[in-house]
């Protein structure tokens, strides 16, 4: 019998893909399924981005690229970072990655090992905890609470740091809650981190421009006192509807950059060339499609919140960012994962149970409003009918 190392038995997964597979199987059986589970924009990648990739291929840009990414792609990220944060970074600190997850993987395996502790948001993106457990480190959840608008508390976060803490993972705007941590709370956190100079920070900012109601994202790059231990995760997937292109970027401190370069050489060699040219076009080209998509998400967000609040036993905080709602179902008689399963199997509505995002996710479900207004309204009607039985 083949025996793998124990780390692979500790590895979790992202249940959104399991729900997607089940929803797809039901649809293939002829059932009408409305998918509010998967976290990807339902819009097409803007045409000028697609054309840039096609042109690159026709021009013969199909070979290996540097492990760190094309210089031109990294320079585009530098320009975009200046536009969104007002901070100048060096192209030599930028890594082009095959999606967002490789940055999580790289950061967590750099600092995770038996005896170490890594702090991560709960509820939060499930791969954080999965990869922490893979390394043998102890996952320490940072509670993300509805009563604070699903923002982290600087005081509570700092209280969880011990002499074993190696890495702190932050995410704002957040998946699965849609919460945004206000700048004042981030400032308190940064101030407190001065007492913990050996703790690295991974800031997942993939939803940075996806904000509503005048909210503004605060990048951790704007705090020079932590730049020497800050890793910023970002990418093209959400902003430009490019999830399947597998295009991400990250910004690294000097002390870690060559380590992640070596990891890239060993694991994925490089990011494919035509996608990098598409990434340049996304950053430097017109942003009209992004604005159109965000206006649509804003309309849908309002429909979702209003519709959820009309369902018996359901409460819903208004999400401030990303494209997720995280309604509270504690007043119903359902456990979250059981409800998510029943809604899919009996009512044809795919969504994700809160516990798939952490221990503190019980009592909540996640809906992605990256679907049409018509489908969202149909899904809400089905949910209301189901929970009114």
HELIX and SHEET records of a PDB file:
HELIX    1   1 UNK A    7  UNK A   10  1                                   4    
HELIX    2   2 UNK A   15  UNK A   28  1                                  14    
HELIX    3   3 UNK A   47  UNK A   58  1                                  12    
HELIX    4   4 UNK A   71  UNK A   85  1                                  15    
HELIX    5   5 UNK A   91  UNK A   93  5                                   3    
HELIX    6   6 UNK A  101  UNK A  111  1                                  11    
HELIX    7   7 UNK A  126  UNK A  135  1                                  10    
HELIX    8   8 UNK A  146  UNK A  148  5                                   3    
HELIX    9   9 UNK A  154  UNK A  159  1                                   6    
HELIX   10  10 UNK A  183  UNK A  193  1                                  11    
HELIX   11  11 UNK A  220  UNK A  222  5                                   3    
HELIX   12  12 UNK A  224  UNK A  229  5                                   6    
HELIX   13  13 UNK A  243  UNK A  245  5                                   3    
HELIX   14  14 UNK A  254  UNK A  267  1                                  14    
HELIX   15  15 UNK A  273  UNK A  284  1                                  12    
HELIX   16  16 UNK A  288  UNK A  309  1                                  22    
HELIX   17  17 UNK A  336  UNK A  347  1                                  12    
HELIX   18  18 UNK A  354  UNK A  357  5                                   4    
HELIX   19  19 UNK A  359  UNK A  361  5                                   3    
HELIX   20  20 UNK A  373  UNK A  387  1                                  15    
SHEET    1   A 2 UNK A  34  UNK A  35  0                                        
SHEET    2   A 2 UNK A 349  UNK A 350  1                                        
SHEET    1   B 7 UNK A  94  UNK A  97  0                                        
SHEET    2   B 7 UNK A 248  UNK A 251 -1                                        
SHEET    3   B 7 UNK A 230  UNK A 235 -1                                        
SHEET    4   B 7 UNK A 200  UNK A 204  1                                        
SHEET    5   B 7 UNK A 165  UNK A 171  1                                        
SHEET    6   B 7 UNK A 117  UNK A 122  1                                        
SHEET    7   B 7 UNK A 138  UNK A 143  1                                        
SHEET    1   C 3 UNK A 324  UNK A 325  0                                        
SHEET    2   C 3 UNK A 365  UNK A 368 -1                                        
SHEET    3   C 3 UNK A 352  UNK A 353 -1                                        
END                                                                             
